Amino acid sequence: MIRDLQESDLRPLAAIWSDPEVTVHLGGPRDFDWVVNALAEDLPAGQETYDLRPVIEKATGQIIGHCGYLEKEVEGRTEIELTYVLAQPAWGKGYATEAAAALRDYAFQQLKLDRLIALIEPGNTASEHVAEKIGMRLEREVVRPGGALRLIYAIELQTWNPEQYAANARFVAELGLPVLELLNPQPGERVLDLGCGDGVLTEKLAALGCQVVGVDSSPAQIAAAQARGLDARVVDAQRLSFDAEFDAVFSNAALHWMRKPDEVIAGVWRALEPGGRFVGELGGAGNIASILEALEAVMPGHGVDPQTLIPWYFPDEHEYRQKLEANGFVVTAIERFPRPTPLPGDIGDWLETFAGSFLMPFAGDERAHVIAELREALRPKLMDEQGGWTVDYVRLRFAATKPWSEAAEREYDAMLTDIAWAMAV
């Protein structure tokens, strides 16, 4: 059991953190009194989301560890680290895997995170095994501040393979051209492509003469976009840091992967200049209904609750209008419409490309068997007599503007006056 910190927890936790054997891979033992005092500082205000909490053994009620999430900067990217430490009597009982799995599920389901990492010291094979058991995979080695070498293990709710995406999902960019027309980009405009993927539409914006920056949370997709010669950056769209830098923000088929829409919209507002435009298309309410029904029918038979692995946010037009307007945008157009979409190949390829979170628990023959079951469940609804597959897409397309405030108008008028005086001189 994991719960919030209580005053009675301070000394048992300090005993764990001051044990040299427990902390051999965690930077060594801490001073007992220092730990007590540091933990005591959390008590009056309560604990934050990204913090460590006591682990309680249900059978005895005793504190056996400390676990939770920590926010870390890793090579310029903000990451959320899953971390834990267990007292020696709790070793070898499966508690580490149990706690790590609980933290993983809570992060994806409740905190709506899309990625978790673990920073593991080379040689800490026990922690590596735990990471692998909960679905994490080794990404790379990094050097931390102070020179310490660490292995980055990571797990993502959805992963992207640029080659697979190009083969199975090129229709996404092709069907995004009407959104580009709605944006009506002009030469010289500064445009942010939000969720740019491999950069196909970003490249079109650049060809139209825009000064375009593409952002995406997938390092693999960003690498593919950079290979096109684009200014593309690994950025979490739910944590945008741009400040009045763009004339327009464009997004195609990406916003429904961002499960914190209020944070996204607020970041877009900050990124835009007054008068700037926010134009996008995402999956709307009712999108891929047949696939969601098939997942609900098939996955429980394999011990998986599909509701805990849904990586998408599909709002209707009323909900999304309200969110835009709540952040100050003036909505100039918004509509939700069905768009049945023929696939270039088999529905199994679609599932491998877009439904990775549901397939994440499976590998090899078992994964192939799950896909085969889903294919059979979907065949009556999505497959035609010629063997072609058409997915029941529903899209939500919108255009909104960040209006000028009185203060912004005064600042703009003053700038024009300064320019006029400078030209007169």
N, C-alpha and C positions, 0 to 999 in steps of 0.2 A: 504494500500500500504506500502511496506517495501523498503527502499532505503538506500544508503550510507550516512554517517554522513556529515553534513555541519556546517559551523561556526555558522549559525543562530540557530542551533538546541541546542546549549550547555545549554543555560539558561532554555528553556522549559523542557529539560530532567532532569536538576538538580532540577527543581521544583518537578518533579515526584518522584525522588529518595530521596528527603528530606521530603516527606509527611509521617508522622508517620502511618497513616491509610493504605496507599498504601503498605508500606514496613513492615507491622506488621508480615508477615510470611517470610520475606526476610532478617532477621537480623537487622531490625530497620532502622530508617532514617539515611541518610548520610549527612554530612555537605555540604551545598549548594556550597560554593566556592571550596571545595575539588573536588566535582563532575565536576564542570566546568573545573578546571585545569586538572583533569585526562582525561576527554574527549578531551580536546584541544591537548593533546599529540598525539592523533591518527590522527589528521588532516594532518600534513605535509607528513607523509609516506603512508597514506591511510590505510584502515582497512584490517585486515586479514580475512581469511575465517571463522575462529572460533572467532566470535566477535558479539557484539550486535549492532543493527541498529535501527534507528527511525521508528516508525509506524505512518503512516499519514492517517487521515480520508479523504477519497476521496471527500466527499460532501463539507467539509469546508477547506481542505488543512492544518488543524491544526495537530500538533504533539500530539498523544494521548497515546503513549507508546514507549517501548524499548524492542526489542526481537532479538533472534538469537541463536547462538550455543556457548558453552563454552567447552573447553577440560578439563576433570577432571580425577584425579586418584582416583579410588574407589576400595578399598580393593585390591590394587596391579594391577588393570586392568585399562588401559586407556579407558575412555568412552567419548562420545560426548553428552553433555546435551542440550536439548531443553529448552529454558527459555524465559520468557516474564514478563513484568510489564506494567500495564495500569493505566493511570490517572483515578481518581474517576468518572469524567463525562462520561467515556467510559464504565463503568461497566454495565452489564446487557443487552448489545446490541449484544452479540454473537461475538464480535471482538476477544476475547481471543481464542475461538475455530477456528475462521477463520484464525487468524495468526498462531496458532499452526499447523493447517492442511497444510497451505502453507509451513511452515518450514519443516514439515514431507515430503511432496512431493518433495520439492527441494533437501532435503538431500538424498533421495533414487534415484531420477532421475538424478540430475545434479552432486552432490558430490559423488554419487555412494557409499554411506554409506550403511551398512547392518543392523545397529542397532542404535537406539537413546534411551536415557533415560531422565527422569525428576526426579529431587530430590525435594521432596515435604515435607514440615513440617507437622507432624501429626496435624490434626485439620483443615488444609486448604482444606476443602471439595470442595470449588469452583474449585481449581486447580486439585483436584482428578477427578472431573466430566469432566473437559476439557480433561484431559489425557485419560480417558476412552472413550470419544466421538471420539477421533482420533485413537482409536485402541490400546492404551497402556494398559498394564495389570500390576497389582501389583506383584512385584517379592519378595521383602523382605524389612526388615528394616536394616539400617546401621547406625553406629555411625561415624560422620564426625570429622575431626580434630577440637579440641576444645570441643568435647563432645556432639555436637548437634546431635539429632536423626532425621533421614530423612527416608522417604519411597522412595524406588526405583520403579518407574513405567518405563516399557520398551516396545518397539515395535521393532520387527525384521522383515526384509523382508522375511526371511525363518526361521522357527523354526523346531527343530528336537526332535522327541520322540524316544528314543532308542528301546522301545518295538515295536512300530509301524515300525520302520526301520528294526528291526530284522525279523519281520513277512513279510514285503512287499518288502524288498530291499536286502536280503542276496545275491542275484545274483551279486550285485555290487562287493563284495569281491571275489566271486568265479571266476568271469570273469576278475579279476585283476591279476590272477596268471601269465599270460604271461608277464605282466609288471614287476613282481617280477623276472621272469627268465631273462628279458632284463637287469635288474639291476645287476644280478649275485652277490649277496651279499656274502662277505667272513667273516668267524668267526673273531671276534675282531674288525671289522670295526665299526666306529661310524656313525650311519645312522639317519637322520631326516625324519620322516614320516609326510609329509605336508598335513594336512587335514585328520587326521587319523580316524575320525569318532569314532565308538565304539571299535576300536582297533583290529579287526579281523586279518588284514594283518600285523599290528604292532606286534602282538603276533607271527606270523609266522617268521618275521624278528628276533625277540628275540630268537625263537627256533633254528634258524640257527646259533646262537652264536654272533649276532650283539649286540653292545651297542646302543640301539635304544631309541630315544625320539620321542614321538608322540605329535603333536600340532593340535588343532582345535579351532574354535571360539565358539563352542557350549558347554556350561558348562554341559549340560545333557549327551552329547556324551562322553565328557572327563570323567565324573563320571563313565560311563559304561566301558570305557577303563581302568580306574584306578581299577575298580572291578576285572579286569583280572590280576592285579598285575603289570601293566605297568607303566613306567615313562611317564605320559601323562599330558599335561599342556594346560590351556586355553590361547591361543595366537591368535592374529589377524595376519594371514599370510601376510597381506599387510603392517605389521609393525614389521617384524622380527628384533630382536636385537642380534642374534647370530653373533659371530665374529670368523671365521676360526676354527670352532669347529667340523666339520663333514667331513668324507670321501665321503659321498654320501647323496643326498636328493632324496627321493622317494615320488611320489604322484600318487594316483589312484582315478579317478572320483571326484576330488575335485577342481582342478584349474579352471574349468569353473564356479564355484560359486564365484570366486574372480575377481571382475569386475575392478580391477586396476592391470592389468598384469605386467605393467612396474615396479611397486613398489614390486610386488611379486618376479619377476625375479632378481631385484637388491638385495633384501633381501636374496635370495638363493645364489647369488654370494658371498655376504659377509659371509654367514654361512659356505661356503665350504673352505676347505684347497686347496691350489694350487694342481692341478691334480685331484680334486674331480669331482664326476659325478652327474648329474641332470637327472633323468629318470622319466618319467611320462606319464600318459594317461588322456585325458580330452575329453569332447564333442567337436567335430569339426563342421565346417560350414556345415549346412544341418541337424544337429542333431535334432531329434524330430520335423521334419518339419510339420508332420500332426497335432501334438498337438498344435503347434504354430498357424497353420491355423484355427483350431477349436476355439482356444481362441479369435482370431481376429474376428471370425464369431459370437460367442455367447456373449462375455463379454460386448460389447457396448449396447446390449439390456438390460443390467442390470445397465447401467449408469457408466460403468468402462472402461477406456481406457487401454487395456492390455499392450500397449507399455510402459506405465509408471510404470508397476509392474514387468517387466522382470528381473529376478535375475541372469541371465546367461550371459556368454561370450563364444561364439562359433567361434573361429578363424579358418581360413584355414591354411594349412601347410606353405604357403609362408609368411603370416603375422607373424605366431609364430616363424618361423625361423629368420625372420628379427629382432624380438624383442630379441630373445636369442643372436643373433650375435651382436646386438647393445650394449648389456651389457657385451660383451667380450667372450661369450661362443663359443666353437667350436662344431657345430652340427654334430654328427656322424651318426645319423639316425633320420628320421622323415617321417611319412606317415599318410594319412587320408583314412579311409576305412569304408564302411557300415558294421554295425553289428546288424542286426535285432535281437531283444532280447525278447524271450518269457517271459511273466510275470507269477509269481506264483499264481496270483489271478485276480481280476477285475481291469479294468482301473480306476475305481473310487478310489481304494486303492492307485494306482500310483499317482493320482492327489492329494489325501490327503497327501501323503508322500513328493512328490517332487514339487508340484505346490501350496504350501501354500500361497505364496504372492498374487496369483490371487484370492484365496478364502478368504483371510483375511477380506475383507469388509462384509462378510456374516456369518450368524450363523443360527443354527436350521434348520427349514423347508426350508428357502430361500437358505441356503448353499446346502442342499440336492437337491433342484430343479436345481440349477446351475450345479451341478455335473451330474445330470440326462441329462440335455441338452447337456453337453459336451460329455457324453457317446454316445448319439444318433448321434451326429455329427461325432464321431470317428468310430462308428461301421462299416461303409462300408469299411474303409481303414485298420483298425487294428485288426478286429475281424475275426476269421476263422469260418468255417462251424460247428466246434465242440464247439464253444463258447469260445475258447481260445484267449487271447490277445497277440499281438506281437508289440512292440514299434519300430519305425524306428530310431534306434540309429545310429549315425555316430561318430566314434572315431578318435582322433588325438593322436598318440603315438610317443614319441621322446626320444632320448638319446643325451646328450650334456656333454661336459667336460670343466672345468675351467682350462685353460692352465697355465703352469708354466711361470712366468715372469722371466726376467734376475735377478732381485733383489731377488725373491724368491729362484731361483736356487742357487745364491751365499749364501743366508742365510742357505739353506739346506746343501750345501757343507761344510760350516763352522761348522754346527752342527755335521756332520759326522766326521769332523776332530777333534772336541773337544771330541767326544765319543771315537775315536781311541786313542787319547793321554791319556784319562782317563783309558782306558783298558790297555794300555802299562805300565802305572804307577802301 
